[in-house]
Amino acid sequence: MSHRVEIAETQQVFMVAPGESVLDAALRCGVSLAHECTFGGCGTCRMRVVEGSVSYEDFPMGLTEEEHAEGFALACQARPDGDLVISTARGTETLVPARRATATVQSIAQLGPDVLHLRLALPADEPFEYAPGQYLKVLLGDGSHRSFSMASAPNGNIVDFHVRQIANGRFTSQQLPQLQAGDQLDVELPHGNFSLRKDDYRPLLMVATGTGLAPIKSMLESLMDDPDCPPVWLYWGMRSAADLYLHDEIVRWSERLYDFQYVPVLSRADADWHGRRGYVHDAVAADLGDLSEHAIYLCGSPNMIHDAKQAFMVLGAQAPFIYSDGFTFQHAEH
Ligand SMILES: Cc1cc2nc3c(=O)[nH]c(=O)nc-3n(C[C@H](O)[C@H](O)[C@H](O)COP(=O)(O)OP(=O)(O)OC[C@H]3O[C@@H](n4cnc5c(N)ncnc54)[C@H](O)[C@@H]3O)c2cc1C
């Protein structure tokens, strides 16, 4: 039996066929819902079930049982149990439609042992808007794409990226290192609903692993020198001190953010490291305790995001104020 789904904010209605996911049905019917990995890993398609309920064949990694109990769902995996009213408000409020463009490589430089700094110039004559936290797709020409978060706040047509080189990765290890200034890339932007919600008016807890720092850097740059900037805690998880590819720059952010605490946390530090050790979410739990007042932004490894959500909700974190972007990979889907 098919089920009717209505989007509360837009009153758009579509039917979900038996066995179909909410996302697949929406796309089949021409209804735009934010999504990325489509296997329940990244959390981009998070929605709130306002009326009705949904089930999963396999409970998705990008959602916790607590979020499910609070009415959140991942559209790419959710199957309606009956008719639904869903809300995508927190997911769509900053979205502008994605457009394609030919970007020009400005520079590529080594930032850390396995991280490249890529600077792209977008066409200057047709300005692109994006919300800090969103990402861009590099189009590889065969219908597949690779996603990378903007690592700089919007500033003219120049955009920075932090690209972790994946061993044998088709784009990050084979194609990108061959590119030179002046080369062109086909891109599409902006994508994603991971963005700074200034109207939360809550202290910010930002937790990143690896290049998950990139969208958080973009968000924090947009808050620099802002007298309304809330207190910010940034926890950055890496393996070793050599991996902390932006450490010195982050330390300097305290000069331009009103109340900024930065805590690097290393999981495989050597004896010379005198800072925090272990998993990044454990360090947050040990330091902050009660998280009921925070807006929480999680970005990077899907495992960290999953574990952090579970740990933080025990500490009072409010599901509507937890935003996340899991860096899943795209090769399997295309
Ligand atoms: C919304 C979003 C935003 C992202 N933003 C960034 C960003 O700002 N910076 C960044 O460095 N990455 C980011 N990623 C991850 C990035 O898209 C992938 O690392 C990239 O697609 C790898 O492409 P590739 O062609 O080099 O590897 P592929 O050729 O696609 O993969 C090669 C092999 O490496 C493994 N692999 C691929 N990607 C990953 C990964 N991320 N983690 C672990 N194993 C992997 C797979 O097993 C695969 O078989 C983001 C992902 C998403 C979904």
PDBQT file of the ligand as one rigid body, heavy atoms in Angstrom, charges set to zero:
ROOT
HETATM    1  C1  LIG A 401      29.221  16.080   2.343  1.00  0.00    +0.000 C 
HETATM    2  C2  LIG A 401      30.660  15.639   2.272  1.00  0.00    +0.000 A 
HETATM    3  C3  LIG A 401      31.663  16.588   2.424  1.00  0.00    +0.000 A 
HETATM    4  C4  LIG A 401      33.001  16.202   2.374  1.00  0.00    +0.000 A 
HETATM    5  N1  LIG A 401      33.976  17.141   2.552  1.00  0.00    +0.000 NA
HETATM    6  C5  LIG A 401      35.271  16.759   2.569  1.00  0.00    +0.000 A 
HETATM    7  C6  LIG A 401      36.315  17.720   2.799  1.00  0.00    +0.000 A 
HETATM    8  O1  LIG A 401      36.064  18.930   2.974  1.00  0.00    +0.000 OA
HETATM    9  N2  LIG A 401      37.590  17.282   2.814  1.00  0.00    +0.000 N 
HETATM   10  C7  LIG A 401      37.907  15.952   2.616  1.00  0.00    +0.000 A 
HETATM   11  O2  LIG A 401      39.101  15.612   2.674  1.00  0.00    +0.000 OA
HETATM   12  N3  LIG A 401      36.951  15.023   2.382  1.00  0.00    +0.000 NA
HETATM   13  C8  LIG A 401      35.649  15.391   2.353  1.00  0.00    +0.000 A 
HETATM   14  N4  LIG A 401      34.678  14.458   2.115  1.00  0.00    +0.000 N 
HETATM   15  C9  LIG A 401      35.085  13.092   1.810  1.00  0.00    +0.000 C 
HETATM   16  C10 LIG A 401      35.512  13.028   0.337  1.00  0.00    +0.000 C 
HETATM   17  O3  LIG A 401      34.384  13.277  -0.481  1.00  0.00    +0.000 OA
HETATM   18  C11 LIG A 401      36.082  11.645  -0.014  1.00  0.00    +0.000 C 
HETATM   19  O4  LIG A 401      37.231  11.417   0.747  1.00  0.00    +0.000 OA
HETATM   20  C12 LIG A 401      36.420  11.600  -1.504  1.00  0.00    +0.000 C 
HETATM   21  O5  LIG A 401      35.214  11.406  -2.201  1.00  0.00    +0.000 OA
HETATM   22  C13 LIG A 401      37.401  10.512  -1.867  1.00  0.00    +0.000 C 
HETATM   23  O6  LIG A 401      37.478  10.523  -3.294  1.00  0.00    +0.000 OA
HETATM   24  P1  LIG A 401      38.572   9.688  -4.091  1.00  0.00    +0.000 P 
HETATM   25  O7  LIG A 401      38.138   9.697  -5.521  1.00  0.00    +0.000 OA
HETATM   26  O8  LIG A 401      39.941  10.186  -3.798  1.00  0.00    +0.000 OA
HETATM   27  O9  LIG A 401      38.451   8.243  -3.463  1.00  0.00    +0.000 OA
HETATM   28  P2  LIG A 401      37.692   6.988  -4.136  1.00  0.00    +0.000 P 
HETATM   29  O10 LIG A 401      38.408   6.578  -5.376  1.00  0.00    +0.000 OA
HETATM   30  O11 LIG A 401      36.241   7.315  -4.223  1.00  0.00    +0.000 OA
HETATM   31  O12 LIG A 401      37.872   5.890  -3.020  1.00  0.00    +0.000 OA
HETATM   32  C14 LIG A 401      39.036   5.047  -2.933  1.00  0.00    +0.000 C 
HETATM   33  C15 LIG A 401      38.894   4.131  -1.720  1.00  0.00    +0.000 C 
HETATM   34  O13 LIG A 401      39.185   4.879  -0.543  1.00  0.00    +0.000 OA
HETATM   35  C16 LIG A 401      38.193   4.694   0.452  1.00  0.00    +0.000 C 
HETATM   36  N5  LIG A 401      37.656   6.023   0.822  1.00  0.00    +0.000 N 
HETATM   37  C17 LIG A 401      37.214   6.992  -0.001  1.00  0.00    +0.000 A 
HETATM   38  N6  LIG A 401      36.870   8.094   0.687  1.00  0.00    +0.000 NA
HETATM   39  C18 LIG A 401      37.071   7.831   1.984  1.00  0.00    +0.000 A 
HETATM   40  C19 LIG A 401      36.907   8.565   3.185  1.00  0.00    +0.000 A 
HETATM   41  N7  LIG A 401      36.440   9.829   3.214  1.00  0.00    +0.000 N 
HETATM   42  N8  LIG A 401      37.230   7.943   4.353  1.00  0.00    +0.000 NA
HETATM   43  C20 LIG A 401      37.708   6.695   4.361  1.00  0.00    +0.000 A 
HETATM   44  N9  LIG A 401      37.901   5.941   3.247  1.00  0.00    +0.000 NA
HETATM   45  C21 LIG A 401      37.601   6.495   2.069  1.00  0.00    +0.000 A 
HETATM   46  C22 LIG A 401      37.144   3.788  -0.121  1.00  0.00    +0.000 C 
HETATM   47  O14 LIG A 401      37.222   2.532   0.511  1.00  0.00    +0.000 OA
HETATM   48  C23 LIG A 401      37.462   3.622  -1.560  1.00  0.00    +0.000 C 
HETATM   49  O15 LIG A 401      37.401   2.294  -1.954  1.00  0.00    +0.000 OA
HETATM   50  C24 LIG A 401      33.333  14.836   2.154  1.00  0.00    +0.000 A 
HETATM   51  C25 LIG A 401      32.311  13.889   1.981  1.00  0.00    +0.000 A 
HETATM   52  C26 LIG A 401      31.005  14.299   2.047  1.00  0.00    +0.000 A 
HETATM   53  C27 LIG A 401      29.931  13.259   1.861  1.00  0.00    +0.000 C 
ENDROOT
TORSDOF 0
